Amino acid sequence: MASIVEKLWKQNLISPPKHMKRNIQYEVIMGSIAYGCNEDNSDMDIYGFSIPYKNIIFPHLTGHIQGFGTHPPKFEQYSEHHIKTENVEYDLSIYNIIKYFQLIMENNPNMIDSLFVPQRCILHCTNIGNHVREHRKSFLHKGCWPKFKGYSFSSLNKMKNKNIFKYFKFCEEHEIDIDLSIEEIENEIKRRKNKSINRK
């Protein structure tokens, strides 16, 4: 079964590195769709990894010595955003298997998440992808605590700021004093809703 990357490439919607076109080992849905909190206009976040050519992973095999001569081809990650098809808009993040492993060993929340998505979110998985997924718990260690804690606090702050922006917009549209606290604004919204219901 072809990967999403291969399908998009065949439709001339993306131009991935040559080694990636038919060499995706693991490809999963992430983000709001994976969590079931997407909206109609939500894009589909795709994460995964591929295995580059041998000379990219092991440049010394072609005689390259770090710091001498021209740098050989390098590949860590391929990212492409807002790829529009008839039905879906994709955001791609495909990693070199070495970079992917490095991020997982650091317990990067997004990378760890990509190995623990439910089965329904797996779009493409080879024997290599299956092997990595089957051993996903081997990557977990105590270092995940500060990583996930930091990620959680960062996400909470983003949500808080996003909600404040919505409140300001609502206040502007409904001519509510923006100097009020969020609690006072919420009370004002409730008061107006009740007033509207009583009129009916």
C-alpha positions as CSV (number, residue, x, y, z in Angstrom):
1,M,0.0,0.0,0.0
2,A,1.4,3.4,-1.0
3,S,2.2,6.0,1.6
4,I,0.5,9.5,1.6
5,V,3.9,10.9,0.6
6,E,4.0,8.7,-2.5
7,K,0.4,9.5,-3.4
8,L,1.0,13.2,-3.1
9,W,4.2,13.0,-5.1
10,K,2.5,11.1,-7.9
11,Q,-0.1,13.9,-8.0
12,N,2.7,16.4,-8.4
13,L,1.6,18.1,-5.2
14,I,5.0,17.8,-3.4
15,S,8.7,17.3,-4.3
16,P,10.3,15.2,-1.6
17,P,13.9,14.0,-1.7
18,K,14.4,11.2,-4.1
19,H,15.1,8.5,-1.5
20,M,11.8,9.4,0.3
21,K,9.4,8.8,-2.6
22,R,9.0,5.1,-2.1
23,N,10.8,4.6,1.1
24,I,8.4,5.7,3.9
25,Q,8.7,3.2,6.8
26,Y,6.1,4.7,9.1
27,E,3.4,7.2,8.6
28,V,0.7,8.2,11.1
29,I,-2.1,10.8,11.6
30,M,-1.3,13.3,14.5
31,G,-2.9,16.4,15.9
32,S,-6.6,17.2,16.3
33,I,-7.8,14.4,14.0
34,A,-5.9,11.8,16.0
35,Y,-7.4,13.2,19.2
36,G,-10.9,13.4,17.8
37,C,-11.2,17.2,18.4
38,N,-10.9,18.4,14.8
39,E,-13.2,20.8,13.0
40,D,-14.4,20.6,9.4
41,N,-11.6,22.8,8.2
42,S,-8.8,21.1,10.3
43,D,-5.8,20.0,8.3
44,M,-4.4,16.5,8.7
45,D,-1.0,16.4,10.4
46,I,1.2,13.5,9.1
47,Y,4.3,12.3,11.0
48,G,6.6,9.5,10.0
49,F,10.2,8.4,9.2
50,S,12.1,7.1,6.2
51,I,15.5,5.6,5.7
52,P,17.8,7.7,3.5
53,Y,20.5,6.3,1.2
54,K,23.4,4.6,2.9
55,N,25.9,7.4,2.0
56,I,23.6,9.9,3.7
57,I,23.4,7.9,6.9
58,F,27.1,6.9,6.8
59,P,29.0,9.5,4.9
60,H,32.4,8.1,6.0
61,L,31.7,5.1,3.7
62,T,32.3,7.4,0.7
63,G,35.5,8.7,2.1
64,H,34.1,11.8,3.7
65,I,35.9,13.1,6.9
66,Q,34.0,15.5,9.1
67,G,35.4,19.0,8.6
68,F,37.3,18.3,5.4
69,G,36.2,19.0,1.8
70,T,32.7,19.6,0.6
71,H,29.8,18.3,2.7
72,P,28.0,15.3,1.3
73,P,24.2,15.3,1.0
74,K,22.4,15.6,4.3
75,F,18.8,14.8,5.3
76,E,17.2,15.2,8.7
77,Q,13.6,16.1,8.0
78,Y,11.2,16.9,5.2
79,S,8.3,19.3,6.1
80,E,5.6,20.5,3.8
81,H,2.5,22.5,4.9
82,H,-0.9,23.3,3.5
83,I,-0.9,20.7,0.8
84,K,-4.4,20.9,-0.6
85,T,-6.2,18.0,-2.2
86,E,-9.9,17.7,-3.1
87,N,-10.9,16.5,0.3
88,V,-8.0,17.1,2.8
89,E,-5.3,19.6,3.5
90,Y,-2.1,17.9,4.7
91,D,0.8,19.0,6.9
92,L,3.8,16.7,6.5
93,S,6.7,16.0,8.8
94,I,8.9,13.1,7.7
95,Y,12.1,12.4,9.5
96,N,15.4,10.6,8.8
97,I,15.2,7.4,11.0
98,I,18.3,8.6,12.9
99,K,16.8,12.0,13.7
100,Y,13.5,10.3,14.6
101,F,15.3,7.9,17.0
102,Q,17.2,10.8,18.5
103,L,14.0,12.7,19.2
104,I,12.3,9.6,20.6
105,M,15.2,8.9,22.9
106,E,15.0,12.5,24.1
107,N,11.3,11.7,24.8
108,N,10.1,14.6,22.6
109,P,6.3,14.6,23.2
110,N,5.3,14.8,19.6
111,M,7.6,11.9,18.5
112,I,6.6,9.7,21.5
113,D,3.0,10.5,20.6
114,S,3.5,9.3,17.0
115,L,4.5,5.8,18.3
116,F,1.5,5.6,20.6
117,V,-1.3,6.7,18.3
118,P,-4.2,4.3,18.0
119,Q,-4.2,1.7,15.2
120,R,-6.8,3.7,13.2
121,C,-4.3,6.6,12.8
122,I,-1.6,4.4,11.1
123,L,-1.6,5.2,7.4
124,H,1.4,3.3,6.3
125,C,3.7,0.9,8.2
126,T,6.4,-1.5,6.9
127,N,8.0,-4.4,8.8
128,I,10.6,-1.9,10.0
129,G,7.9,0.5,11.2
130,N,6.1,-2.3,12.9
131,H,9.3,-3.4,14.7
132,V,9.9,0.2,16.0
133,R,6.3,0.5,17.1
134,E,6.3,-2.9,18.9
135,H,9.3,-1.7,21.0
136,R,8.0,1.8,21.6
137,K,7.9,1.4,25.4
138,S,11.7,0.7,25.3
139,F,12.2,4.4,24.5
140,L,10.4,5.7,27.6
141,H,12.5,6.9,30.6
142,K,12.3,9.3,33.5
143,G,13.4,12.1,31.2
144,C,9.9,12.2,29.8
145,W,8.7,14.0,33.0
146,P,10.3,17.4,32.4
147,K,9.6,17.2,28.6
148,F,5.9,16.5,29.0
149,K,5.5,18.9,31.8
150,G,7.1,21.7,29.7
151,Y,5.0,20.8,26.7
152,S,1.8,20.8,28.9
153,F,2.4,24.2,30.4
154,S,3.2,25.6,27.0
155,S,0.0,24.2,25.5
156,L,-2.0,25.6,28.5
157,N,-0.5,29.1,28.0
158,K,-1.4,29.0,24.3
159,M,-5.0,28.0,25.1
160,K,-5.3,30.7,27.7
161,N,-4.0,33.4,25.3
162,K,-6.3,32.1,22.5
163,N,-9.3,32.3,24.8
164,I,-8.4,35.8,25.9
165,F,-8.2,36.8,22.2
166,K,-11.7,35.4,21.7
167,Y,-13.0,37.3,24.7
168,F,-11.5,40.6,23.3
169,K,-13.1,39.9,19.9
170,F,-16.5,39.1,21.5
171,C,-16.3,42.2,23.6
172,E,-15.6,44.4,20.6
173,E,-18.5,42.8,18.6
174,H,-21.0,43.2,21.5
175,E,-19.7,46.5,22.9
176,I,-18.7,45.1,26.3
177,D,-16.1,46.9,28.4
178,I,-12.7,45.2,27.8
179,D,-11.4,46.4,31.1
180,L,-13.6,43.9,32.9
181,S,-12.0,40.7,34.2
182,I,-12.7,37.4,32.3
183,E,-15.0,36.3,35.1
184,E,-17.0,39.6,34.8
185,I,-17.1,39.2,31.0
186,E,-18.5,35.7,31.4
187,N,-21.1,37.0,33.8
188,E,-22.1,39.7,31.4
189,I,-22.4,37.1,28.6
190,K,-24.7,35.0,30.8
191,R,-26.8,38.1,31.8
192,R,-27.3,39.0,28.1
193,K,-28.2,35.4,27.2
194,N,-30.8,35.2,30.0
195,K,-32.2,38.6,29.0
196,S,-32.5,37.4,25.4
197,I,-34.3,34.1,26.6
198,N,-36.7,36.1,28.8
199,R,-37.7,38.3,25.8
200,K,-38.7,35.2,23.9
